[in-house]
Amino acid sequence: MKLDGIVAEPFTELTRKSDYDRFLAGLERSRDVATRLGALILIC
């Protein structure tokens, strides 16, 4: 089964400056998983 896309985790409010580091770390991990699974689209 082909995986077209994956949703980035964790979901956080980008209006909160205190969540930026958490969001960016999760985005990096999600990117790595998407790459490993062959997903072409990462939904943020």
C-alpha positions in Angstrom: 0.0 0.0 0.0 1.4 3.4 -1.0 1.4 6.1 1.6 0.7 9.5 0.0 1.0 11.7 3.1 1.4 11.8 6.9 0.3 14.3 9.5 3.0 15.9 11.6 2.8 15.5 15.4 2.5 17.0 17.9 -0.2 19.4 17.0 0.3 22.7 18.8 -0.8 26.3 18.6 1.9 28.3 16.7 0.6 31.5 18.3 2.2 30.4 21.5 5.9 31.2 21.4 6.5 28.7 24.3 5.4 25.9 21.9 7.8 26.7 19.1 10.6 24.4 20.2 8.2 21.5 20.9 6.6 21.9 17.5 9.9 22.1 15.6 11.2 19.0 17.4 8.0 17.1 16.6 8.2 18.3 13.0 11.7 17.0 12.6 10.7 13.6 14.0 7.6 13.5 11.8 9.8 14.3 8.8 12.1 11.4 9.6 9.1 9.0 9.9 7.6 10.3 6.6 10.9 9.8 4.8 11.3 6.3 6.2 7.7 5.4 5.1 8.1 6.9 1.7 5.4 9.6 2.2 5.8 12.5 -0.2 3.6 14.9 1.8 4.0 16.1 5.4 0.8 17.9 6.6 1.5 20.4 9.3 
